Amino acid sequence: MTSKVLIVITGPTASGKTAWAIDLARHYRTEIVSADSRQFYREIPIGTAQPSADELAAVPHHFIACRSISEELNAGRYEVEALEVLGDLFKRHEKVILTGGSGLFVDAVCKGLDLIPLIDPSVRDSLNLRHRKEGLRPLQELLREVDPVWYQTTDLNNPQRVIRALEVYLGSGKPYSTFLRNEPKPRPFRIIKFAIDLDRQILYERINARVDEMMAAGLLEEARRVYPLRHLKPLETVGYTELFDYFSGQITKPEAVELIKRNTRRFAKRQLTWLRRDPDVIWLSPARFSEIHGIVSRSS
C-alpha cells in the first residue's frame, strides 16, 4: 500500500474550506491543489472568493488564478493537469491537500471521468440559439426530463453546464451523468475525503455575509471590468450574471445583490446534494476539525 495520501477538503461554498485546507497544509508541511473551477481565473478574484494574498503566502497553492477567463479549463483537461501536478508534489510530500467545492472537478481527480464522445457542433449551436431566443428556463426543464441526476447536482443558473449536458444527451443518446465514473480509475495515492458539515441556517447566513463582504471589497467594479467579456463561459456564473443584468438595466443594484445571495444559497444546496451521494465522504463539523489528524494517522 502506498504511503502517499491525498486529503480532500470539500463542502458547500462559504463553509470554510480554505481555512481548513491551510491549517492542514501547515500541519503536514505540504501544499494545496485547488479544485474550485471558478478560482482558476485571474481576472475575477473577488467574486470567486480566491484565497487572500496572506493565505497564498502561508502555503503554496496550485490552480489559483492560473488562467485567463479567455482560456476555459474544463474538467477533463483539469484531470490531466491536476494529476501531473500531484505526481510532482508527491515526490516531495507524503501528504497533499486537495480542496474545492466543484464536485465534478474533485471527482475528476479522485475518480476520473469517462471519455465523452465527440458531438456534432451543430447540436450545441442549436441549443445556444434556443437559449438566446427562449432563455434558460426551457433548457433547464428539458434537462430535468432527460437527466434528473445531473439536474439535481449541477449549477442550473450556469448556461454552459446546462447546455453541455443537453448537448451530450442529444448527441449520444445517453444522459451526461452516465459518463461520470462509478468505478474509480486507479490512482498512485490513497484518498481520504472530508466535507464540512454546517447547520443549514448558519451556512446561509455565512453566504449572505460573504456576498456583502464581496460587494464591499469591490465586486461591482470587478464585474464592470469584465462586462465587455460577458459572453465568455467562465463568466456565466453566480455573482456576475446578476450584476451584468444590473449593468444592462434589467434589474436594480439591490435586486442584483439579493439575487446573488439567493442563487448562491441554491448553488450550495446543489453542492450538498452532490456530496451526499458519495459514501466515501467523512462529514465533520468545525468543532470536530482536530479529528482529521487521527483519521489520517489511522489510515496510514
C-alpha positions as CSV (number, residue, x, y, z in Angstrom):
1,M,0.0,0.0,0.0
2,T,1.3,3.4,-0.9
3,S,2.2,5.9,1.8
4,K,1.1,8.8,-0.3
5,V,-2.2,10.3,0.8
6,L,-4.4,12.9,-0.9
7,I,-6.5,14.7,1.8
8,V,-9.6,16.2,0.2
9,I,-11.4,19.1,2.0
10,T,-14.7,19.9,0.3
11,G,-18.1,21.3,1.2
12,P,-20.5,23.9,0.1
13,T,-19.5,27.5,-0.8
14,A,-18.7,29.7,2.2
15,S,-18.3,26.7,4.6
16,G,-14.7,27.5,5.4
17,K,-12.7,25.1,3.2
18,T,-9.8,27.5,2.6
19,A,-9.1,27.9,6.3
20,W,-9.3,24.1,6.9
21,A,-7.0,23.4,4.0
22,I,-4.4,25.9,5.0
23,D,-4.4,24.6,8.6
24,L,-3.8,21.1,7.4
25,A,-1.2,22.1,4.8
26,R,0.8,23.9,7.5
27,H,0.4,21.0,9.9
28,Y,1.7,18.5,7.3
29,R,4.1,21.0,5.8
30,T,2.7,20.3,2.4
31,E,0.9,22.2,-0.5
32,I,-2.7,22.8,-1.7
33,V,-4.2,21.9,-5.0
34,S,-7.4,23.8,-5.7
35,A,-10.4,22.0,-7.3
36,D,-12.6,25.1,-7.4
37,S,-13.5,25.6,-11.1
38,R,-14.2,29.4,-10.5
39,Q,-10.9,30.2,-8.8
40,F,-8.8,29.2,-11.9
41,Y,-9.3,32.7,-13.5
42,R,-7.1,35.6,-12.6
43,E,-9.5,38.4,-13.6
44,I,-12.2,37.5,-11.1
45,P,-10.6,37.0,-7.6
46,I,-13.3,38.8,-5.6
47,G,-16.4,37.1,-6.9
48,T,-14.8,33.6,-6.8
49,A,-13.5,34.1,-3.2
50,Q,-9.9,33.3,-4.1
51,P,-7.5,33.0,-1.1
52,S,-6.1,36.3,0.0
53,A,-2.5,37.3,-0.5
54,D,-1.7,36.4,3.1
55,E,-3.3,32.9,2.7
56,L,-1.4,32.3,-0.6
57,A,1.8,33.3,1.2
58,A,1.1,31.0,4.1
59,V,1.0,27.8,2.0
60,P,1.9,27.1,-1.7
61,H,-1.3,26.9,-3.8
62,H,-1.8,25.4,-7.2
63,F,-4.6,26.2,-9.7
64,I,-5.4,29.6,-8.2
65,A,-5.5,32.4,-10.8
66,C,-3.7,30.1,-13.3
67,R,-5.8,31.0,-16.3
68,S,-7.3,34.0,-18.1
69,I,-11.1,33.9,-18.5
70,S,-10.5,33.6,-22.2
71,E,-8.9,30.1,-21.5
72,E,-11.5,27.8,-20.2
73,L,-10.3,24.9,-18.1
74,N,-12.8,22.0,-18.3
75,A,-13.0,19.0,-16.0
76,G,-11.4,16.6,-18.5
77,R,-8.4,18.9,-19.0
78,Y,-8.2,19.6,-15.3
79,E,-8.0,15.9,-14.5
80,V,-4.9,15.6,-16.7
81,E,-3.2,18.7,-15.4
82,A,-4.0,18.1,-11.7
83,L,-2.6,14.6,-11.8
84,E,0.6,15.9,-13.3
85,V,0.9,18.5,-10.5
86,L,0.1,15.8,-7.9
87,G,2.7,13.5,-9.3
88,D,5.3,16.2,-8.8
89,L,4.1,17.1,-5.3
90,F,4.1,13.5,-4.1
91,K,7.8,13.3,-5.0
92,R,8.4,15.8,-2.2
93,H,5.5,15.2,0.2
94,E,3.8,12.2,1.9
95,K,0.5,14.1,2.0
96,V,-1.1,16.7,-0.3
97,I,-4.3,18.7,0.2
98,L,-7.0,19.0,-2.5
99,T,-9.7,21.5,-1.8
100,G,-12.7,22.9,-3.6
101,G,-16.5,22.9,-3.8
102,S,-16.7,21.9,-7.5
103,G,-17.9,18.3,-7.2
104,L,-17.2,17.4,-10.8
105,F,-13.6,18.6,-10.6
106,V,-13.0,16.9,-7.3
107,D,-14.3,13.7,-8.8
108,A,-12.1,14.2,-11.9
109,V,-9.1,13.8,-9.6
110,C,-10.4,11.2,-7.2
111,K,-12.4,9.0,-9.6
112,G,-11.6,10.1,-13.1
113,L,-14.0,10.9,-15.9
114,D,-15.2,8.6,-18.7
115,L,-14.4,9.7,-22.2
116,I,-17.3,11.6,-23.6
117,P,-17.9,11.0,-27.3
118,L,-17.4,13.9,-29.8
119,I,-20.7,15.6,-30.5
120,D,-21.6,17.3,-33.8
121,P,-21.0,21.1,-33.2
122,S,-24.4,21.8,-34.8
123,V,-26.1,20.3,-31.6
124,R,-24.5,22.9,-29.4
125,D,-25.2,25.6,-31.9
126,S,-28.9,24.8,-31.9
127,L,-29.0,24.8,-28.1
128,N,-27.3,28.1,-27.9
129,L,-29.8,29.5,-30.4
130,R,-32.7,28.3,-28.3
131,H,-31.1,29.8,-25.2
132,R,-30.8,33.2,-26.9
133,K,-34.4,33.0,-28.2
134,E,-36.2,31.4,-25.2
135,G,-33.9,31.9,-22.2
136,L,-32.6,29.3,-19.8
137,R,-35.8,28.0,-18.3
138,P,-36.9,25.7,-21.1
139,L,-33.4,24.2,-21.3
140,Q,-33.5,23.6,-17.5
141,E,-36.9,21.8,-17.8
142,L,-35.5,19.7,-20.7
143,L,-32.5,18.7,-18.6
144,R,-34.8,17.7,-15.7
145,E,-36.7,15.3,-18.1
146,V,-33.7,13.7,-19.7
147,D,-31.1,13.7,-16.9
148,P,-32.6,14.1,-13.5
149,V,-29.4,13.1,-11.8
150,W,-27.4,15.9,-13.3
151,Y,-30.3,18.3,-12.9
152,Q,-30.2,17.8,-9.1
153,T,-26.5,18.4,-8.8
154,T,-25.3,20.9,-11.4
155,D,-25.4,24.7,-11.3
156,L,-28.7,25.3,-13.1
157,N,-28.0,29.0,-13.4
158,N,-24.9,28.3,-15.5
159,P,-26.0,28.0,-19.1
160,Q,-22.7,26.4,-20.1
161,R,-23.3,23.4,-17.8
162,V,-26.9,23.0,-18.8
163,I,-26.2,23.2,-22.5
164,R,-23.2,20.9,-22.2
165,A,-25.3,18.2,-20.5
166,L,-28.1,18.5,-23.1
167,E,-25.5,18.5,-25.9
168,V,-24.1,15.2,-24.8
169,Y,-27.6,13.7,-24.3
170,L,-28.9,14.8,-27.7
171,G,-25.7,13.8,-29.5
172,S,-25.1,10.5,-27.8
173,G,-28.5,9.3,-26.6
174,K,-27.1,8.9,-23.1
175,P,-27.5,11.2,-20.1
176,Y,-24.4,13.2,-19.3
177,S,-24.5,11.8,-15.7
178,T,-23.9,8.3,-17.0
179,F,-20.4,9.4,-18.2
180,L,-19.3,10.1,-14.6
181,R,-17.4,7.0,-13.4
182,N,-19.0,4.6,-10.9
183,E,-15.7,2.6,-10.8
184,P,-12.8,5.0,-10.0
185,K,-9.7,4.9,-12.1
186,P,-6.7,3.6,-10.1
187,R,-4.6,6.3,-8.6
188,P,-1.0,6.1,-7.3
189,F,-2.1,7.6,-3.9
190,R,-4.7,6.9,-1.3
191,I,-7.6,9.3,-0.9
192,I,-9.4,10.5,2.3
193,K,-12.3,12.8,1.7
194,F,-13.7,15.2,4.3
195,A,-16.7,17.6,4.0
196,I,-17.5,20.5,6.3
197,D,-20.9,19.9,7.9
198,L,-22.6,23.1,8.9
199,D,-26.2,23.8,10.1
200,R,-28.1,24.9,7.0
201,Q,-29.2,28.2,8.6
202,I,-25.6,29.0,9.7
203,L,-24.4,28.2,6.1
204,Y,-27.0,30.5,4.6
205,E,-26.1,33.3,7.0
206,R,-22.4,32.9,6.0
207,I,-23.3,33.0,2.3
208,N,-25.3,36.3,2.8
209,A,-22.5,37.8,4.8
210,R,-19.9,36.8,2.2
211,V,-21.8,38.4,-0.6
212,D,-22.0,41.7,1.4
213,E,-18.2,41.4,2.0
214,M,-17.6,40.9,-1.7
215,M,-19.6,43.9,-2.6
216,A,-17.7,46.0,0.0
217,A,-14.4,44.6,-1.4
218,G,-15.1,45.8,-5.0
219,L,-17.2,43.0,-6.7
220,L,-19.2,45.6,-8.5
221,E,-16.1,47.2,-10.1
222,E,-14.6,43.8,-10.8
223,A,-17.8,42.7,-12.7
224,R,-17.9,46.0,-14.6
225,R,-14.3,45.4,-15.8
226,V,-15.2,42.1,-17.3
227,Y,-18.6,43.1,-18.5
228,P,-17.4,43.5,-22.1
229,L,-16.4,39.8,-22.0
230,R,-19.7,38.6,-20.5
231,H,-20.1,36.1,-23.4
232,L,-17.2,34.0,-22.1
233,K,-18.1,30.8,-20.4
234,P,-16.2,31.4,-17.1
235,L,-18.4,34.5,-16.6
236,E,-21.7,32.6,-16.9
237,T,-21.8,32.1,-13.1
238,V,-23.4,33.4,-10.0
239,G,-22.2,36.8,-8.9
240,Y,-21.5,38.0,-12.4
241,T,-24.6,37.2,-14.4
242,E,-26.8,39.1,-11.8
243,L,-24.5,42.2,-12.0
244,F,-24.5,42.0,-15.7
245,D,-28.3,42.2,-15.7
246,Y,-27.9,45.3,-13.5
247,F,-25.5,46.9,-15.9
248,S,-27.9,46.3,-18.8
249,G,-30.8,47.9,-16.9
250,Q,-32.8,44.8,-16.4
251,I,-32.8,44.9,-12.6
252,T,-31.7,47.3,-9.8
253,K,-28.4,47.0,-7.9
254,P,-30.2,45.9,-4.6
255,E,-32.1,43.3,-6.6
256,A,-28.9,42.0,-8.1
257,V,-27.3,41.7,-4.7
258,E,-30.3,39.8,-3.4
259,L,-30.3,37.5,-6.4
260,I,-26.6,36.7,-5.9
261,K,-27.4,35.7,-2.3
262,R,-30.4,33.6,-3.4
263,N,-28.6,31.9,-6.3
264,T,-25.6,31.2,-4.1
265,R,-27.7,29.6,-1.5
266,R,-29.3,27.4,-4.2
267,F,-25.9,26.5,-5.5
268,A,-24.8,25.5,-2.1
269,K,-27.8,23.2,-1.8
270,R,-26.9,21.5,-5.1
271,Q,-23.3,21.1,-3.8
272,L,-24.6,19.3,-0.7
273,T,-26.8,17.1,-2.9
274,W,-23.7,16.1,-4.9
275,L,-21.6,15.4,-1.9
276,R,-24.2,13.4,0.0
277,R,-24.3,10.9,-2.9
278,D,-20.6,9.9,-2.2
279,P,-20.4,7.3,0.5
280,D,-16.6,7.9,0.9
281,V,-17.0,11.4,2.3
282,I,-16.4,11.8,6.0
283,W,-18.6,14.7,7.4
284,L,-17.2,16.8,10.2
285,S,-18.5,19.9,11.9
286,P,-16.0,22.7,12.5
287,A,-15.8,21.6,16.2
288,R,-14.5,18.2,15.1
289,F,-11.8,19.5,12.8
290,S,-9.0,18.1,15.0
291,E,-10.3,14.6,14.4
292,I,-8.9,14.7,10.9
293,H,-5.3,14.1,12.1
294,G,-6.4,10.9,13.9
295,I,-8.3,9.6,10.9
296,V,-5.4,10.3,8.6
297,S,-3.0,8.6,11.0
298,R,-5.1,5.5,11.4
299,S,-5.3,5.2,7.6
300,S,-1.5,5.2,7.2
